[in-house]
Amino acid sequence: MANKKSLKIVLAFDSFKGTLTAKEACEIVAKTAEAILPDSKIVKLPVSDGGEGLCGSMASVLGGEIITVDTFDAVRRPIKSEYVILPDGKAVIEMSSASGLPLVTDLPLNALSASSFGTGIIIADALERRCKDIILGIGGSATTDGGAGMASALGIQYLDSDGNVITCGGELEKLEFIDISKMKESLKRCKITVACDVKNSLYGEKGSAYIFAPQKGASPNDVVILDRGLRRLGEIIENRTGLDVQSVQGSGAAGGLAVPLLAFTGAQLSSGADILLDILGFEESLTGCDLVITGEGSTDSQSVMGKAVGTVVSRSKAAGVPVIVLSGVLGDGYEEILSHGASAAFSTLTSLKPLSDILTNAKANLSDAAINIFKLILILY
């Protein structure tokens, strides 16, 4: 970067969960960069790994129409949710906007009865609007129902021996048959890409129930019941279609939500971060780029495992562009982001304070940290 009159800097922040959206983080750092390096070109690319912020990241860069839908949360309370239809007609849906854990933190969550039905309602709405290409982000879920609730909203019925429709994880172990005779015709013709950031299997010690269900209110006994149900689902799917969903990497994401889509619609599971960066043209934005700055609420050892920040770092390194990580917190194992290709990693925190203060001052903390980074960059040219 030495002796250059101007720089091209790409800002590719994920959300700082609970405080800043990815778009807000990019705008805060961009404002600081423009003040200190006024001759530089600043490119803002908000990113996501398939959870919170996926719709916002795409819409803020590509445009599109925000659609509001009457649907239900994971405990079947009526809510309003949003998704985006991009200018090319592609629908971008976040499972978390209907079946997300943050929506039900106001009450004790029953992991056995939590249902993804509301997510199915949103997908059905997109189909009714003739969307033939859907990206479904499944991060931040509150459910472990093997996609039973979602499937029922789309005409795919999980049935027990008495013909009762199963819509939650606690009943999955009673599953006897999956009826697709009422599946929406438009669903069969739709291309569905499921964006996720985990690689866990559907069931077993490293499966959905054991790894994630305790975060969703599951007791140890609940975990056993849920895991048995997901195992039963896997058996029924394999017997019916020949697909061994247990062997599909990431099939345990979001409580197995993608399973019916994989089995009956030809949907594909992909890295949410890779999907988003491809659509946003991240590699193209690196042409002539001098520096990438990325970050998230907390960077730790998990950040290199398919998360947005880790993906930004690896792609920047492959392009030969230095990258700085600027996150709210540098947690356990954050050093892995350095071995992954980051040139440096910084926290926005400058002193020990109560969590409430940290959250309240997230914008100021990010701005102050960015000021110091850009003033340091001034020395280099």
Residue pairs with C-beta under 8 A, 6 or more apart in sequence:
1 7
1 290
1 291
1 377
1 380
1 381
2 380
2 381
3 381
4 290
4 381
5 39
5 381
6 37
6 39
6 40
6 41
7 37
7 40
7 41
7 290
7 291
7 377
7 381
8 40
8 41
8 43
8 288
8 289
8 290
8 291
9 33
9 37
9 40
9 41
9 42
9 43
9 289
9 290
9 291
9 292
9 293
10 43
10 45
10 285
10 286
10 289
10 291
10 292
10 293
10 321
11 25
11 26
11 29
11 30
11 33
11 42
11 43
11 44
11 45
11 292
11 293
11 294
12 26
12 45
12 46
12 47
12 282
12 292
12 293
12 294
12 308
12 312
13 22
13 25
13 26
13 29
13 46
13 47
13 293
13 294
13 295
13 296
14 22
14 25
14 46
14 47
14 48
14 49
14 53
14 294
14 295
14 296
14 297
14 307
14 308
14 309
15 21
15 22
15 25
15 48
15 52
15 53
15 296
15 297
16 25
16 295
16 296
16 297
16 327
16 328
16 362
16 366
17 52
17 296
17 297
18 297
18 359
19 297
19 328
19 359
19 362
19 363
20 28
20 362
20 363
20 366
21 46
21 53
21 56
22 46
22 47
22 48
22 53
22 56
22 57
23 44
23 46
23 53
23 56
23 57
23 60
24 363
25 46
25 295
25 366
26 44
26 45
26 46
27 44
28 363
28 366
28 367
28 370
29 293
29 326
29 366
29 367
29 370
30 42
30 44
31 367
32 367
32 370
32 371
32 374
33 40
33 42
33 370
33 374
34 40
34 42
36 371
36 374
36 375
36 378
37 374
37 377
37 378
43 285
43 289
44 60
44 61
45 57
45 61
45 280
45 282
45 285
46 53
46 56
46 57
46 60
46 61
47 53
47 57
47 273
47 276
47 277
47 280
47 294
47 308
47 309
47 311
47 312
48 54
48 56
48 57
48 137
48 272
48 273
48 276
48 308
49 139
49 195
49 197
49 271
49 272
49 273
49 276
49 306
49 307
49 308
49 311
50 137
50 138
50 139
50 195
50 196
50 197
50 271
50 272
50 273
50 275
50 276
51 94
51 96
51 137
51 138
51 139
51 140
51 197
51 272
52 94
52 96
52 100
52 102
52 139
52 140
54 92
54 94
54 135
54 137
54 139
54 195
54 272
54 276
55 66
55 82
55 83
55 84
55 92
55 93
55 94
55 97
55 137
57 276
57 280
58 64
58 84
58 86
58 92
58 276
58 279
58 280
59 66
59 84
59 86
59 92
61 280
62 86
62 87
62 279
62 280
63 86
63 87
64 84
64 85
64 86
64 87
64 92
65 84
65 85
66 82
66 83
66 84
67 82
67 83
67 84
67 85
67 125
67 126
67 129
68 80
68 81
68 82
69 80
69 81
69 82
69 83
69 121
69 122
69 125
70 78
70 79
70 80
70 121
71 78
71 79
71 80
71 81
71 98
71 118
71 119
71 121
71 122
72 78
72 79
72 98
72 115
72 117
72 118
72 121
73 79
73 98
73 99
73 100
73 103
73 104
73 118
73 142
74 98
74 99
74 100
74 101
74 103
74 104
74 109
74 114
74 115
74 116
74 118
74 142
74 143
75 104
75 107
75 109
75 110
75 113
75 114
75 115
76 115
76 117
76 118
79 98
79 103
79 118
81 97
81 98
81 118
81 122
82 97
83 91
83 92
83 93
83 94
83 97
83 122
83 125
83 126
84 91
84 92
85 91
85 92
85 126
85 129
85 131
86 92
88 133
89 130
89 131
89 132
89 133
90 131
90 133
90 134
90 135
91 126
91 129
91 131
91 133
91 134
91 135
92 134
92 135
92 137
93 119
93 122
93 123
93 126
93 134
93 135
93 136
93 137
94 100
94 137
94 139
94 140
95 116
95 119
95 136
95 137
95 138
95 139
95 140
95 141
95 254
95 257
96 102
96 103
96 137
96 139
96 140
96 141
97 122
98 116
98 118
98 119
98 121
98 122
99 114
99 115
99 116
99 117
99 118
99 119
99 141
99 142
99 143
99 149
99 150
99 257
100 140
100 141
100 142
101 109
101 140
101 141
101 142
101 215
101 216
102 140
103 142
104 114
104 142
108 217
109 142
109 216
109 217
110 217
111 144
111 169
111 170
111 213
111 216
111 217
111 218
111 219
111 222
111 226
112 168
112 169
112 170
112 218
112 222
112 225
112 226
113 168
113 170
114 142
114 143
114 144
114 145
114 168
114 169
114 216
114 217
115 143
115 145
115 148
115 149
115 167
115 168
116 141
116 143
116 145
116 147
116 148
116 149
116 150
116 254
116 255
116 257
117 149
117 150
117 152
117 153
117 167
118 149
118 153
119 136
119 149
119 150
119 153
119 257
120 149
120 150
120 151
120 152
120 153
120 154
121 153
123 134
123 136
123 150
123 153
123 154
123 187
124 153
124 154
124 184
126 134
127 184
127 186
127 187
127 190
128 186
130 186
131 190
132 189
132 190
132 191
133 190
133 191
133 193
134 190
134 191
134 192
134 193
135 193
135 195
135 275
136 192
136 193
136 194
136 195
136 258
136 261
136 267
137 195
137 196
137 272
138 194
138 195
138 196
138 253
138 254
138 257
138 258
139 195
139 196
139 197
139 254
139 272
141 216
141 254
141 255
141 257
142 216
143 149
143 168
143 169
143 216
143 254
143 255
143 257
144 169
144 208
144 209
144 212
144 213
144 216
144 218
144 226
144 230
144 255
144 256
145 167
145 168
145 169
145 172
145 255
145 256
145 257
146 158
146 169
146 172
146 202
146 229
146 230
146 233
146 255
146 256
146 257
146 259
146 260
147 255
147 256
147 257
147 258
147 259
147 260
147 261
148 158
148 166
148 167
148 168
148 169
148 171
148 172
148 260
149 167
149 168
150 257
150 260
151 157
151 158
151 178
151 260
152 158
152 165
152 167
154 183
154 184
154 187
154 260
155 180
155 182
155 183
155 184
155 187
156 178
156 179
156 180
156 182
156 183
156 260
156 264
157 165
157 178
157 179
157 180
157 182
158 165
158 166
158 167
158 172
158 175
158 178
158 233
159 165
159 166
159 175
159 176
159 177
159 178
159 179
160 166
160 171
160 174
160 175
160 176
161 174
161 176
166 172
166 174
166 175
169 209
169 225
169 226
169 229
169 230
169 255
170 222
170 225
170 226
170 229
171 229
172 226
172 228
172 229
172 230
172 232
172 233
173 225
173 228
173 229
173 232
175 229
175 232
175 233
175 236
176 236
177 236
178 236
178 237
178 240
178 260
178 263
178 264
180 264
183 264
187 265
188 265
190 265
192 261
192 265
192 266
192 267
192 268
193 267
193 268
193 270
193 275
194 253
194 257
194 258
194 261
194 262
194 267
194 268
194 269
194 270
195 270
195 271
195 272
195 275
195 276
196 250
196 253
196 254
196 258
196 269
196 270
196 271
196 272
196 306
197 253
197 271
197 272
197 273
197 305
197 306
197 307
197 308
198 250
198 252
198 253
198 305
198 306
199 249
199 250
199 305
199 306
200 206
200 207
200 208
200 211
200 212
200 250
200 251
200 252
200 253
201 207
201 208
201 246
201 247
201 249
201 251
201 252
202 208
202 230
202 231
202 233
202 234
202 245
202 246
202 248
202 251
202 252
202 256
202 259
203 209
203 227
203 230
203 231
203 234
203 246
203 252
204 210
204 227
204 231
204 246
206 252
207 227
207 230
207 252
208 226
208 227
208 230
208 252
208 253
208 254
208 255
208 256
209 218
209 223
209 224
209 226
209 227
209 230
209 255
210 223
210 227
211 252
212 252
212 255
213 222
213 223
213 226
213 255
214 223
216 255
218 226
226 255
230 252
230 256
233 245
233 256
233 259
234 244
234 245
234 246
234 259
237 243
237 245
237 259
237 263
238 244
238 245
240 263
241 263
241 264
243 262
243 263
245 251
245 256
245 259
245 262
245 263
248 262
248 269
249 269
250 258
250 269
251 258
251 259
251 262
251 269
253 269
258 267
258 269
261 267
262 268
262 269
271 306
271 311
272 306
272 308
273 306
273 307
273 308
273 310
273 311
273 312
274 311
276 308
277 283
277 311
277 312
277 315
282 312
282 315
283 315
283 319
286 292
286 315
286 316
286 319
286 321
289 319
289 321
290 321
290 322
291 321
291 322
291 323
291 324
291 377
292 312
292 316
292 321
292 322
292 323
292 324
293 323
293 324
293 325
293 326
293 370
293 373
294 308
294 309
294 312
294 313
294 316
294 323
294 324
294 325
294 326
295 309
295 325
295 326
295 327
295 328
296 303
296 307
296 308
296 309
296 327
296 328
297 327
297 328
297 329
298 327
298 328
298 329
298 330
298 331
299 309
299 325
299 327
299 329
299 330
299 331
299 334
299 337
299 345
300 330
300 331
300 332
300 333
300 334
301 331
301 332
301 333
301 334
301 336
302 333
303 309
303 310
303 334
303 336
303 337
304 310
304 313
304 314
304 336
304 337
304 340
309 325
309 327
309 337
310 337
310 340
312 323
313 323
313 325
313 337
313 340
313 341
313 342
314 340
314 341
316 322
316 323
316 341
317 323
317 340
317 341
322 343
323 341
323 342
323 343
324 342
324 343
324 344
324 345
324 346
324 373
325 337
325 342
325 344
325 345
325 346
326 345
326 346
326 348
326 366
326 369
326 370
326 373
327 345
327 346
327 347
327 348
328 347
328 348
328 349
328 358
328 362
328 365
328 366
329 347
329 349
330 345
330 346
330 347
334 345
337 345
338 344
338 345
346 369
346 373
347 369
348 362
348 365
348 366
348 368
348 369
349 358
349 365
350 365
350 368
350 369
353 361
358 365
